[in-house]
Amino acid sequence: MNFHYLLVDDLLSKEEFDRRVEEKVAEAGDLLDEQTAAMLVVKDLGRSHVRVREIGGASSLVCFFAKVLEVGEPKEFERQDGTTGIVANVTVGDETGRARLTLWDEKAGGVREIEAGDVLEILGRPKGGGKVPDVTAAAVQKAACEIACPEVTEASAASLGPAGDLEVRLISVGNPRTFKRRDGGEGEMVEAVVGNEDGVFRLVAWAPAVLLGVEAGENVVIRGATERDGERGIEYSLGEAASVSRSDREIVLPLDTLADVEEGRSYSFTGTVVRVQPPHSFVTRSGRRSSVRNLVLTDGTNEIPVVIWGEKAEDRLVPGDRIEAYNAIAKRGRYGDVELHLSWGSALVLLAEEEKEVEVVGTIIATGQGICIDTGDACYLLDRQLPVGYVVRARGTVHRGVISLHSLKTVFPDQEELRRRLDRLSRVS
């Protein structure tokens, strides 16, 4: 019954759920087993099972029956923090369509007990968009029912083939990277993140020249892409025959709020940097050098820790920066709180901020970020090195917390004011 209780644990206590299940069994004269009674209680609470084609529109946990079509082998992978994880993919379906089920770690190890033709009752969290729903498994159990659906081959489960014309926004484009071909030669590829009203997707251009002439932030039409099921949902690949051209259509990307964040799903959102730590360099188990950075973001109502991995961690960020993050994965942190992780397949976009003229009075101090002017209410990073300890009046242009100085004058204490303060102190003593 714990399986079905997860669907309604925000509506009533476990004790109340068990009581209602017992009532269902008693009302049926003990003709119902506990599992069937639990399903009826869930249905009474408005959270009955869905069909596969309905999964894409769900925003939280879903429960559905599906037939196993293909079972992938569990694969080990190295996380950005150097630890080893296990992932397995299972293609399932019913008469309305098919879905890609992703199982992680201990759940992935259990796929050897599943085979094609089995019918499963699945509790999972939908993630991403696309033609084939992608579901992260929260719980899975075998079910004693029949489901009729078309079979698929291993090839069709791994790749969905040509994607047709894609009209998307080019959210971010990475730097070209070299890779080893199967014949031992070297090739070059570029990773990008694209999105439209259906979701946010990873895109890999195996011929980087295809993306020449277009820039991040532009809306484009992509022709000749190949669609496939990746570890984090639908992915697109571009070969030399593909083409990318600009589009005039306005594309609105769906964004989430931080209040919606639940472990195991991916999110795209806008936020403001509240606190940020310097990037930390480390060496992975494979010997590759990488970076990680921690920060805290707010959307004006809620705050959440964010962990940035890889090259993105080296980008300069300061408190007050407005950013957009896409395809961030919600995970449980070491202290039990939920964090958003940005790594491969994610995008971090710094929103433009206007420069403004300021005049401030403060003390020059040294910080971990550099030399700053501390006004008592704010701390501004200077664009040059100056001796610390002086009180100064500075005029300049502020952009992302950095003052580009136009003028700087030392502020000397008012001798008369100092004398009056000393006199008051001497009278008190």
C-alpha positions in Angstrom: 0.0 0.0 0.0 3.0 2.3 0.4 3.2 2.4 -3.4 -0.2 3.9 -3.8 0.0 6.1 -0.7 2.8 8.1 -2.4 0.2 9.5 -4.8 -1.8 11.1 -2.0 0.7 11.6 0.8 0.1 15.4 0.5 -3.6 15.0 1.1 -3.9 12.7 4.2 -1.7 10.9 6.7 -0.6 7.3 6.3 -2.9 6.2 9.2 -5.9 7.8 7.5 -5.0 6.2 4.2 -4.7 2.7 5.8 -8.1 3.3 7.6 -9.8 4.1 4.3 -8.3 1.0 2.6 -9.6 -1.2 5.4 -13.0 0.4 5.0 -13.0 -0.4 1.3 -12.1 -4.1 2.0 -14.8 -4.4 4.6 -17.5 -2.7 2.4 -16.7 -5.3 -0.3 -17.2 -8.2 2.1 -13.5 -9.1 1.9 -13.8 -9.6 -1.9 -11.1 -6.9 -2.6 -7.4 -7.3 -1.8 -5.6 -4.5 -0.2 -3.9 -3.4 -3.4 -7.2 -3.0 -5.3 -8.7 -1.2 -2.3 -5.7 1.2 -2.2 -6.2 2.0 -5.9 -9.9 2.8 -5.2 -9.0 5.1 -2.4 -6.5 6.9 -4.6 -9.3 7.3 -7.3 -11.7 8.6 -4.7 -9.2 11.4 -4.0 -9.0 12.4 -7.6 -5.7 10.8 -8.5 -6.5 7.8 -10.6 -4.2 6.1 -13.1 -3.5 7.8 -16.4 -2.8 6.6 -19.9 0.6 6.9 -21.4 -0.5 9.7 -23.8 -1.6 11.7 -20.8 1.7 11.7 -19.1 3.2 14.7 -21.0 0.6 17.0 -19.5 1.2 16.0 -15.9 3.2 18.3 -13.6 3.8 16.0 -10.6 3.7 12.3 -9.8 1.8 10.0 -12.1 0.7 6.4 -11.8 0.0 4.2 -14.9 0.1 0.7 -16.2 2.3 -0.2 -19.1 3.7 -3.1 -20.9 7.5 -3.6 -21.1 8.7 -3.3 -24.7 12.5 -3.1 -24.4 14.9 -3.4 -21.4 18.2 -1.6 -21.6 21.3 -2.9 -19.7 22.2 -1.0 -16.5 25.2 1.4 -17.2 27.6 2.8 -14.8 28.5 6.5 -15.2 30.7 9.0 -13.4 28.9 12.0 -11.8 30.4 15.5 -11.9 31.4 15.1 -8.2 33.4 12.0 -9.0 31.0 9.4 -7.5 29.7 6.4 -9.6 26.0 6.0 -10.4 23.9 3.5 -12.3 21.2 4.2 -14.8 18.9 2.0 -16.9 16.3 2.7 -19.5 13.1 0.7 -20.1 10.7 1.4 -23.0 7.1 0.8 -22.0 3.8 1.4 -23.6 0.0 0.9 -23.8 -2.5 1.3 -26.6 -2.2 5.1 -26.5 1.5 5.3 -27.0 4.9 4.6 -25.4 7.2 6.2 -22.8 10.8 6.0 -21.7 11.3 5.0 -18.1 14.5 5.9 -16.4 15.7 4.1 -13.3 18.6 5.3 -11.2 21.0 3.5 -8.9 19.4 0.7 -6.8 16.2 0.8 -9.0 18.5 0.4 -12.1 20.0 -2.7 -10.6 16.5 -4.3 -10.5 15.9 -4.2 -14.2 17.4 -7.7 -14.6 14.2 -8.9 -13.0 12.1 -7.2 -15.7 11.7 -8.6 -19.3 9.8 -7.7 -22.4 6.1 -8.5 -22.1 5.8 -7.8 -18.4 3.1 -5.4 -17.3 4.2 -2.9 -14.7 2.4 -0.5 -12.4 4.6 2.6 -12.5 4.8 5.6 -10.1 7.0 8.3 -11.6 7.8 11.9 -12.3 7.5 13.2 -15.9 10.4 15.3 -17.0 11.0 17.3 -20.1 8.8 17.4 -23.2 8.8 15.7 -26.6 6.9 13.1 -28.6 7.8 10.3 -26.2 7.1 11.0 -22.5 10.2 10.6 -20.3 9.5 9.4 -16.7 11.9 9.0 -13.8 10.8 6.0 -11.8 9.9 6.6 -8.1 8.5 3.1 -7.6 7.7 0.1 -9.9 5.9 -3.1 -9.3 4.7 -5.9 -11.5 0.9 -6.0 -12.2 -1.4 -8.9 -13.1 -3.3 -7.4 -16.0 -3.1 -7.4 -19.8 -2.1 -4.5 -22.0 -2.2 -4.5 -25.8 0.2 -2.2 -27.6 2.4 -2.3 -30.7 5.9 -3.9 -30.2 9.0 -1.9 -31.0 12.4 -3.0 -32.1 15.7 -2.2 -30.3 16.6 0.3 -33.0 13.3 2.1 -32.8 13.6 2.3 -29.0 17.1 3.8 -29.2 16.4 6.3 -31.9 13.2 8.0 -33.1 14.7 8.9 -36.5 14.2 12.1 -38.4 12.6 14.8 -36.3 11.3 16.9 -39.2 11.6 20.7 -39.0 12.3 22.1 -35.5 11.4 25.6 -34.7 13.2 26.4 -31.5 15.1 29.1 -29.6 18.9 28.5 -29.5 19.3 29.0 -25.7 23.1 28.4 -25.5 26.0 27.1 -27.6 29.1 25.5 -26.0 32.7 25.7 -27.2 33.8 23.2 -29.9 35.3 20.0 -28.4 37.4 17.3 -30.0 36.4 13.6 -29.8 37.9 10.3 -30.9 36.2 8.6 -33.9 35.8 4.9 -34.1 38.5 4.7 -36.7 40.9 6.4 -34.3 40.8 9.8 -36.0 39.7 13.1 -34.3 36.4 14.9 -34.9 34.9 18.1 -33.6 31.4 18.6 -32.0 29.4 21.3 -30.3 26.8 20.9 -27.6 23.9 23.3 -27.5 20.6 23.7 -25.6 17.4 24.5 -27.5 13.8 24.9 -26.5 10.2 25.7 -27.6 6.7 25.5 -26.1 7.2 21.7 -25.8 10.2 21.9 -23.5 14.0 22.3 -23.4 16.3 19.8 -25.2 20.0 19.0 -25.6 21.3 19.3 -29.1 24.7 17.9 -30.4 26.1 19.2 -33.7 28.6 16.7 -35.0 29.4 19.2 -37.8 29.9 22.5 -35.9 29.8 24.5 -39.2 26.1 23.8 -39.2 25.7 26.4 -36.4 27.8 29.1 -38.1 25.8 32.3 -38.6 23.4 31.9 -35.7 23.9 33.0 -32.1 22.5 32.0 -28.7 19.2 33.8 -28.1 18.0 33.6 -31.7 14.9 31.7 -32.9 15.8 29.2 -35.6 14.5 26.5 -37.9 16.5 23.3 -37.8 16.1 20.9 -40.7 17.6 17.4 -40.9 17.9 16.7 -37.2 17.8 13.2 -35.8 15.7 12.7 -32.7 16.7 10.1 -30.1 16.0 9.1 -26.4 18.9 10.3 -24.3 19.6 9.9 -20.6 17.7 13.2 -19.8 14.9 13.0 -22.3 14.7 13.7 -26.0 17.9 14.8 -27.7 18.7 16.0 -31.2 21.7 15.4 -33.4 22.9 17.4 -36.4 25.1 16.0 -39.1 26.6 17.6 -42.1 23.4 17.4 -44.1 21.5 19.4 -41.5 20.8 23.1 -41.8 20.0 25.9 -39.4 18.3 29.2 -40.4 16.8 32.1 -38.5 13.1 32.2 -37.7 10.8 35.2 -37.3 8.3 33.4 -35.1 8.1 34.4 -31.4 8.9 31.5 -29.2 7.9 31.6 -25.5 9.8 29.1 -23.3 7.9 27.6 -20.4 9.4 28.6 -17.0 8.8 27.1 -13.6 8.7 28.7 -10.1 11.0 27.7 -7.3 8.0 26.7 -5.2 7.3 23.9 -7.7 10.7 22.2 -7.3 10.6 18.5 -6.5 13.4 16.0 -6.3 14.1 14.0 -9.5 12.6 16.4 -12.1 14.2 19.1 -14.4 13.3 22.8 -14.2 13.7 26.0 -16.1 13.4 29.3 -14.2 14.5 32.9 -13.8 16.2 34.0 -10.6 18.5 36.5 -8.9 21.8 35.5 -7.3 21.7 36.1 -3.6 25.0 34.5 -2.5 27.8 33.0 -4.6 30.9 31.1 -3.7 34.1 31.0 -5.8 34.5 28.1 -8.2 36.3 25.0 -6.8 38.5 22.9 -9.0 38.7 19.1 -8.6 39.9 16.1 -10.5 37.4 13.4 -11.4 38.1 9.6 -11.1 38.9 9.5 -14.8 41.7 12.1 -14.3 39.8 14.9 -16.0 39.9 18.4 -14.3 36.6 20.0 -13.7 35.0 22.8 -11.6 32.0 23.2 -9.3 30.4 26.3 -7.8 27.7 26.8 -5.2 25.3 29.7 -5.1 21.8 30.6 -3.8 19.1 32.0 -6.1 15.7 33.7 -5.3 12.7 34.3 -7.5 11.5 37.0 -5.2 9.5 34.6 -3.1 11.6 31.5 -2.5 15.3 30.7 -2.3 17.1 27.5 -3.4 20.7 26.3 -3.4 22.2 25.8 -6.9 25.2 23.7 -7.9 26.9 24.5 -11.2 29.3 21.9 -12.7 31.9 22.0 -15.5 32.8 25.0 -17.6 29.7 26.9 -16.5 31.1 27.0 -13.0 33.9 29.3 -14.2 31.5 32.0 -15.5 31.7 35.2 -13.5 28.7 35.7 -11.2 28.0 38.3 -8.6 25.2 38.9 -6.1 22.4 40.7 -7.9 22.9 39.0 -11.2 19.7 38.1 -13.0 19.9 34.7 -14.7 17.8 32.2 -16.6 18.6 28.5 -16.0 17.3 25.7 -18.2 17.2 21.9 -17.6 18.3 22.1 -14.0 17.9 18.8 -12.2 16.5 18.8 -8.7 18.5 16.5 -6.3 18.7 15.9 -2.6 21.7 17.7 -1.1 24.1 16.3 1.6 22.1 18.0 4.3 18.7 16.8 3.1 17.5 19.9 1.3 16.7 20.0 -2.4 19.3 21.6 -4.8 19.2 22.4 -8.5 22.1 21.1 -10.5 23.3 22.5 -13.8 25.6 20.3 -15.8 25.6 18.8 -19.3 22.4 19.4 -21.1 21.7 22.5 -19.0 22.0 26.2 -19.9 22.8 29.2 -17.8 22.0 32.6 -19.4 23.0 35.9 -17.8 20.3 38.5 -18.4 21.5 41.9 -19.6 21.7 44.7 -16.9 21.8 48.4 -17.7 24.8 50.5 -16.4 24.0 53.3 -14.0 25.9 56.3 -12.7 26.6 56.4 -9.0 28.4 58.5 -6.4 29.3 56.7 -3.2 31.3 57.2 0.0 32.9 54.3 1.7 36.1 52.5 2.9 38.3 50.6 0.6 38.6 47.0 1.8 40.0 43.7 0.5 37.6 40.8 0.0 37.8 37.3 -1.6 36.4 38.8 -4.8 38.9 41.7 -4.9 39.3 45.3 -3.8 35.9 46.9 -2.9 34.3 50.1 -1.6 32.2 49.3 1.5 29.6 51.9 2.0 28.0 50.2 5.0 24.9 49.4 3.0 26.6 47.8 -0.1 29.9 46.6 -1.3 31.1 47.5 -4.8 33.9 45.8 -6.6 36.5 48.1 -8.1 37.9 47.8 -11.6 41.4 48.5 -10.4 43.7 47.9 -7.4 43.8 50.6 -4.7 45.4 50.7 -1.2 43.0 49.6 1.5 41.9 51.5 4.6 41.1 54.8 3.0 37.7 56.5 3.1 36.9 57.8 -0.4 34.3 59.4 -2.5 33.9 57.6 -5.8 32.0 58.5 -8.9 31.6 56.0 -11.7 29.5 53.5 -13.7 28.2 50.4 -12.0 27.6 47.2 -14.0 27.0 43.9 -12.3 28.4 45.2 -9.0 31.6 46.6 -10.4 32.4 50.3 -10.4 34.3 51.7 -13.4 35.8 54.8 -11.8 35.5 58.2 -13.3 36.9 60.1 -10.3 38.1 59.2 -6.8 38.9 61.5 -3.9 40.1 60.8 -0.4 37.6 61.9 2.3 39.4 63.5 5.3 37.7 63.7 8.7 36.0 66.9 9.7 38.3 68.4 12.4 35.6 70.4 14.1 33.3 67.5 14.3 36.0 65.3 15.8 36.7 68.0 18.4 33.0 68.3 19.3 32.8 64.5 19.7 35.9 64.4 21.9 34.4 67.1 24.1 31.2 65.3 24.6 33.1 62.1 25.5 35.2 63.9 28.0 32.2 65.4 29.7 30.5 62.0 30.0 33.6 60.5 31.6 
